[in-house]
Amino acid sequence: MIVYLATNNPHKVEELSPLLPGVELALPRDADVDFDPVEDGADFLANSLIKARALYALVHAPVLADDSGLCVDALGGEPGIRSARYGQVEGGPKLDAADRNRLLLERMRGEAKRSCRFVCCLSLVLFDDRFFVAQETCEGVLLDSPRGSGGFGYDPVVLLPELGRSVAELSMEEKAAVSHRGRAAGRMAALLADLIAAP
C-alpha cells in the first residue's frame, strides 16, 4: 500500500518507514506536487489534519500527516505547535535545529521545573470524509546542554529519566519503542494492517 507522507522532511520518512510494515511511504515530490500548507491550527491535531487534507487534495490517494513538537511546562507549553519555527522572526528564515535548541536552553537557564514532553499526532486521510487519528506523548526532562548525536530536532536536549539518556543517545530501535512518534505509529500500523487486510 502506497501512502503519501505530508511532509518535505526525509527524516520523518526514515523514522516512520520501519514502523509501518506493509506500507510504502512516498513524499509529495514523488507525485511531482508542491506542498507547503499554512499550518495555522490551534493544536497538533488541527495542524496534522490541515497537512493531511491539503496533500490529499493534490494526490487523491491515502495520506499520512505527522504534526509533532516539544512542549515545555515552564514555558506554558512552548515551543509546542511552533517547534519547527521556534525563534523564527516574522517573515525570516527558520533557525536550524542547533540554534533552536540553544534558544530553548537559554530561555530555560536557571529554571528548576524542567518537565517536558514530545507530542505526535498522526492523521491518516483515506477519502475526503474518512480519516483516522492517533496522538501519543513521550515524557522527559529538559537538559542543561545537548547530549548525543542521533535523532534530530530537540532529541539532544530531552532526557528520558527511565533510561538515563537523551533521546539523541538512543538507537533507532530504542527510540521507536518509547518515542511519541513510535507510539503513535504503532497504533496507526495496527489500523493500516486492518485496512490492508480488508480495505
Secondary structure, DSSP 8 states (H G I E B T S, - for coil): -EEEES-S-HHHHHHHGGGSTT-EEE-GGGGT---------SSHHHHHHHHHHHHHHHH-S-EEEEEEEEEEGGGTT-BGGGGGGTT--TTS----HHHHHHHHHHHTTT-S--EEEEEEEEEEEEETTEEEEEEEEEEEEE-SS---SSS-TTGGGEEETTTTEEGGGS-HHHHHHHSHHHHHHHHHHHHHHHHHH--
